[in-house]
């Protein structure tokens, strides 16, 4: 009986860890995109003639960060159901 209780407790802790992992991935992506936006606005303020180049680079980098965050959340969900 103690073995079953230990297995149930371990499964609960694993699910908690999976949820924390997904949350940390989402928070990290938000912080990264915020940093990119802040840096892009500062760069545009310094060199207004380079606005289009800075904006396009910012969008590409933000998309890459979102992709990595989505991948991390999907991995966490797969671990939850497998």
N, CA, C and O atoms as a DFTB+ gen file, in Angstrom:
328 C
 N C O
     1  1       0.819      -1.190       0.000
     2  2       0.000       0.000       0.000
     3  2       0.864       1.255       0.000
     4  3       0.520       2.246      -0.645
     5  1       1.976       1.220       0.716
     6  2       2.866       2.380       0.794
     7  2       3.503       2.668      -0.559
     8  3       3.791       3.819      -0.886
     9  1       3.721       1.612      -1.344
    10  2       4.317       1.798      -2.669
    11  2       3.359       2.566      -3.575
    12  3       3.789       3.443      -4.325
    13  1       2.082       2.251      -3.513
    14  2       1.093       2.942      -4.328
    15  2       0.962       4.406      -3.918
    16  3       0.821       5.285      -4.768
    17  1       1.008       4.658      -2.630
    18  2       0.934       6.039      -2.152
    19  2       2.152       6.839      -2.606
    20  3       2.025       7.999      -2.996
    21  1       3.329       6.219      -2.556
    22  2       4.548       6.894      -3.001
    23  2       4.491       7.172      -4.504
    24  3       4.926       8.234      -4.950
    25  1       3.963       6.237      -5.281
    26  2       3.841       6.435      -6.727
    27  2       2.850       7.549      -7.042
    28  3       3.085       8.343      -7.953
    29  1       1.750       7.618      -6.303
    30  2       0.761       8.671      -6.510
    31  2       1.348      10.034      -6.144
    32  3       1.106      11.022      -6.838
    33  1       2.115      10.087      -5.063
    34  2       2.745      11.345      -4.662
    35  2       3.768      11.788      -5.700
    36  3       3.862      12.975      -6.010
    37  1       4.536      10.839      -6.241
    38  2       5.524      11.172      -7.264
    39  2       4.848      11.673      -8.530
    40  3       5.353      12.593      -9.173
    41  1       3.713      11.084      -8.899
    42  2       2.987      11.539     -10.084
    43  2       2.455      12.952      -9.877
    44  3       2.471      13.762     -10.803
    45  1       1.988      13.249      -8.683
    46  2       1.505      14.596      -8.380
    47  2       2.614      15.629      -8.434
    48  3       2.424      16.729      -8.953
    49  1       3.773      15.274      -7.898
    50  2       4.917      16.186      -7.927
    51  2       5.393      16.388      -9.358
    52  3       5.802      17.489      -9.725
    53  1       5.344      15.332     -10.173
    54  2       5.744      15.448     -11.570
    55  2       4.819      16.397     -12.315
    56  3       5.282      17.208     -13.116
    57  1       3.529      16.307     -12.065
    58  2       2.585      17.214     -12.719
    59  2       2.804      18.653     -12.267
    60  3       2.669      19.581     -13.065
    61  1       3.133      18.843     -11.022
    62  2       3.447      20.176     -10.529
    63  2       4.685      20.734     -11.239
    64  3       4.713      21.904     -11.622
    65  1       5.684      19.906     -11.407
    66  2       6.901      20.323     -12.105
    67  2       6.642      20.664     -13.558
    68  3       7.221      21.611     -14.091
    69  1       5.779      19.902     -14.199
    70  2       5.432      20.166     -15.592
    71  2       4.724      21.513     -15.709
    72  3       5.017      22.296     -16.613
    73  1       3.808      21.775     -14.809
    74  2       3.116      23.061     -14.819
    75  2       4.059      24.222     -14.567
    76  3       3.950      25.263     -15.214
    77  1       4.976      24.055     -13.643
    78  2       5.960      25.096     -13.376
    79  2       6.866      25.325     -14.582
    80  3       7.218      26.462     -14.895
    81  1       7.235      24.248     -15.249
    82  2       8.072      24.379     -16.442
    83  2       7.380      25.165     -17.543
    84  3       7.995      26.020     -18.180
    85  1       6.107      24.879     -17.769
    86  2       5.347      25.613     -18.791
    87  2       5.203      27.078     -18.403
    88  3       5.304      27.960     -19.255
    89  1       4.968      27.340     -17.130
    90  2       4.840      28.718     -16.664
    91  2       6.132      29.500     -16.794
    92  3       6.122      30.659     -17.209
    93  1       7.231      28.878     -16.445
    94  2       8.532      29.538     -16.555
    95  2       8.863      29.824     -18.014
    96  3       9.430      30.872     -18.322
    97  1       8.514      28.899     -18.924
    98  2       8.750      29.129     -20.351
    99  2       7.952      30.323     -20.849
   100  3       8.466      31.134     -21.619
   101  1       6.711      30.440     -20.421
   102  2       5.869      31.567     -20.844
   103  2       6.380      32.884     -20.262
   104  3       6.404      33.898     -20.960
   105  1       6.784      32.878     -19.006
   106  2       7.315      34.088     -18.384
   107  2       8.618      34.509     -19.060
   108  3       8.836      35.694     -19.311
   109  1       9.472      33.549     -19.350
   110  2      10.735      33.852     -20.026
   111  2      10.518      34.464     -21.396
   112  3      11.223      35.395     -21.785
   113  1       9.539      33.940     -22.134
   114  2       9.242      34.500     -23.450
   115  2       8.723      35.928     -23.323
   116  3       9.097      36.797     -24.111
   117  1       7.876      36.169     -22.350
   118  2       7.365      37.527     -22.145
   119  2       8.467      38.509     -21.793
   120  3       8.492      39.628     -22.304
   121  1       9.369      38.101     -20.933
   122  2      10.485      38.967     -20.564
   123  2      11.407      39.219     -21.756
   124  3      11.886      40.336     -21.952
   125  1      11.652      38.181     -22.545
   126  2      12.515      38.325     -23.713
   127  2      11.928      39.271     -24.748
   128  3      12.637      40.118     -25.293
   129  1      10.641      39.132     -25.018
   130  2      10.003      40.006     -25.997
   131  2       9.936      41.437     -25.464
   132  3      10.077      42.388     -26.233
   133  1       9.725      41.599     -24.182
   134  2       9.741      42.935     -23.594
   135  2      11.103      43.599     -23.732
   136  3      11.196      44.790     -24.030
   137  1      12.148      42.829     -23.515
   138  2      13.507      43.357     -23.670
   139  2      13.787      43.731     -25.122
   140  3      14.416      44.754     -25.393
   141  1      13.324      42.911     -26.046
   142  2      13.514      43.213     -27.467
   143  2      12.795      44.502     -27.842
   144  3      13.359      45.356     -28.526
   145  1      11.546      44.644     -27.394
   146  2      10.780      45.851     -27.701
   147  2      11.431      47.095     -27.130
   148  3      11.503      48.129     -27.793
   149  1      11.902      46.992     -25.907
   150  2      12.556      48.125     -25.260
   151  2      13.823      48.530     -26.009
   152  3      14.055      49.712     -26.263
   153  1      14.626      47.552     -26.354
   154  2      15.869      47.845     -27.069
   155  2      15.596      48.400     -28.454
   156  3      16.314      49.284     -28.921
   157  1      14.564      47.891     -29.116
   158  2      14.223      48.388     -30.452
   159  2      13.759      49.839     -30.382
   160  3      14.122      50.647     -31.236
   161  1      12.968      50.171     -29.380
   162  2      12.504      51.553     -29.261
   163  2      13.674      52.506     -28.975
   164  3      13.704      53.625     -29.487
   165  1      14.622      52.064     -28.165
   166  2      15.800      52.886     -27.905
   167  2      16.627      53.068     -29.166
   168  3      17.126      54.161     -29.436
   169  1      16.772      51.993     -29.941
   170  2      17.545      52.074     -31.181
   171  2      16.859      52.982     -32.195
   172  3      17.530      53.742     -32.894
   173  1      15.546      52.914     -32.285
   174  2      14.811      53.774     -33.207
   175  2      14.928      55.238     -32.769
   176  3      15.022      56.133     -33.610
   177  1      14.923      55.477     -31.467
   178  2      15.078      56.847     -30.974
   179  2      16.455      57.406     -31.312
   180  3      16.594      58.602     -31.571
   181  1      17.458      56.559     -31.311
   182  2      18.816      57.022     -31.623
   183  2      19.027      57.208     -33.116
   184  3      19.705      58.143     -33.543
   185  1      18.434      56.298     -33.924
   186  2      18.614      56.360     -35.375
   187  2      17.262      56.211     -36.071
   188  3      16.907      55.114     -36.500
   189  1      16.526      57.276     -36.182
   190  2      15.194      57.187     -36.793
   191  2      15.221      56.749     -38.258
   192  3      14.233      56.204     -38.750
   193  1      16.319      56.974     -38.954
   194  2      16.399      56.569     -40.357
   195  2      16.484      55.052     -40.535
   196  3      16.248      54.549     -41.633
   197  1      16.813      54.324     -39.479
   198  2      16.920      52.871     -39.551
   199  2      15.686      52.173     -38.987
   200  3      15.758      51.005     -38.605
   201  1      14.573      52.864     -38.933
   202  2      13.361      52.328     -38.313
   203  2      12.902      51.021     -38.952
   204  3      12.586      50.063     -38.247
   205  1      12.862      50.978     -40.282
   206  2      12.346      49.781     -40.961
   207  2      13.235      48.563     -40.728
   208  3      12.732      47.460     -40.516
   209  1      14.549      48.756     -40.766
   210  2      15.459      47.639     -40.526
   211  2      15.343      47.134     -39.091
   212  3      15.304      45.927     -38.849
   213  1      15.289      48.059     -38.155
   214  2      15.194      47.671     -36.744
   215  2      13.881      46.941     -36.488
   216  3      13.862      45.921     -35.800
   217  1      12.780      47.460     -37.039
   218  2      11.472      46.852     -36.824
   219  2      11.415      45.435     -37.419
   220  3      10.884      44.517     -36.794
   221  1      11.957      45.268     -38.611
   222  2      11.903      43.930     -39.221
   223  2      12.752      42.931     -38.439
   224  3      12.348      41.783     -38.258
   225  1      13.914      43.358     -37.978
   226  2      14.740      42.469     -37.152
   227  2      14.052      42.138     -35.836
   228  3      14.132      41.007     -35.358
   229  1      13.375      43.124     -35.249
   230  2      12.668      42.905     -33.996
   231  2      11.562      41.867     -34.171
   232  3      11.385      40.999     -33.317
   233  1      10.828      41.951     -35.260
   234  2       9.733      41.009     -35.505
   235  2      10.263      39.602     -35.697
   236  3       9.680      38.648     -35.183
   237  1      11.355      39.456     -36.426
   238  2      11.937      38.120     -36.641
   239  2      12.401      37.516     -35.319
   240  3      12.128      36.348     -35.043
   241  1      13.091      38.289     -34.511
   242  2      13.593      37.773     -33.235
   243  2      12.448      37.443     -32.290
   244  3      12.496      36.430     -31.591
   245  1      11.414      38.287     -32.257
   246  2      10.262      38.003     -31.399
   247  2       9.557      36.727     -31.836
   248  3       9.097      35.958     -30.993
   249  1       9.465      36.491     -33.143
   250  2       8.851      35.257     -33.639
   251  2       9.673      34.033     -33.233
   252  3       9.109      32.993     -32.893
   253  1      10.981      34.148     -33.268
   254  2      11.831      33.031     -32.850
   255  2      11.655      32.738     -31.362
   256  3      11.604      31.576     -30.958
   257  1      11.562      33.776     -30.560
   258  2      11.357      33.575     -29.124
   259  2      10.002      32.918     -28.866
   260  3       9.897      32.003     -28.048
   261  1       8.970      33.383     -29.561
   262  2       7.645      32.774     -29.408
   263  2       7.666      31.307     -29.817
   264  3       7.014      30.476     -29.185
   265  1       8.407      30.989     -30.863
   266  2       8.513      29.598     -31.301
   267  2       9.155      28.714     -30.254
   268  3       8.698      27.600     -30.003
   269  1      10.210      29.211     -29.650
   270  2      10.884      28.434     -28.603
   271  2       9.975      28.253     -27.394
   272  3       9.929      27.173     -26.805
   273  1       9.251      29.307     -27.023
   274  2       8.333      29.208     -25.881
   275  2       7.200      28.239     -26.177
   276  3       6.816      27.452     -25.311
   277  1       6.667      28.285     -27.378
   278  2       5.602      27.355     -27.754
   279  2       6.121      25.921     -27.730
   280  3       5.427      25.015     -27.270
   281  1       7.329      25.717     -28.220
   282  2       7.929      24.386     -28.194
   283  2       8.078      23.889     -26.760
   284  3       7.805      22.721     -26.482
   285  1       8.507      24.758     -25.846
   286  2       8.672      24.363     -24.443
   287  2       7.333      23.992     -23.813
   288  3       7.247      23.012     -23.073
   289  1       6.293      24.763     -24.099
   290  2       4.978      24.467     -23.542
   291  2       4.438      23.155     -24.111
   292  3       3.833      22.369     -23.382
   293  1       4.649      22.916     -25.390
   294  2       4.197      21.655     -26.012
   295  2       4.926      20.466     -25.398
   296  3       4.315      19.430     -25.137
   297  1       6.224      20.609     -25.168
   298  2       6.971      19.517     -24.526
   299  2       6.429      19.250     -23.134
   300  3       6.301      18.093     -22.732
   301  1       6.109      20.301     -22.393
   302  2       5.546      20.116     -21.054
   303  2       4.184      19.411     -21.130
   304  3       3.897      18.534     -20.316
   305  1       3.356      19.788     -22.092
   306  2       2.062      19.120     -22.250
   307  2       2.230      17.663     -22.652
   308  3       1.496      16.802     -22.168
   309  1       3.177      17.378     -23.523
   310  2       3.429      15.991     -23.899
   311  2       3.887      15.169     -22.697
   312  3       3.489      14.014     -22.542
   313  1       4.709      15.755     -21.861
   314  2       5.158      15.046     -20.667
   315  2       4.002      14.803     -19.711
   316  3       3.980      13.800     -18.998
   317  1       3.051      15.710     -19.695
   318  2       1.895      15.553     -18.819
   319  2       1.037      14.356     -19.229
   320  3       0.537      13.623     -18.376
   321  1       0.871      14.166     -20.527
   322  2      -0.028      13.117     -21.000
   323  2       0.670      11.807     -21.317
   324  3       0.000      10.810     -21.590
   325  1       1.973      11.779     -21.291
   326  2       2.702      10.527     -21.570
   327  2       3.246       9.904     -20.320
   328  3       3.882       8.852     -20.380
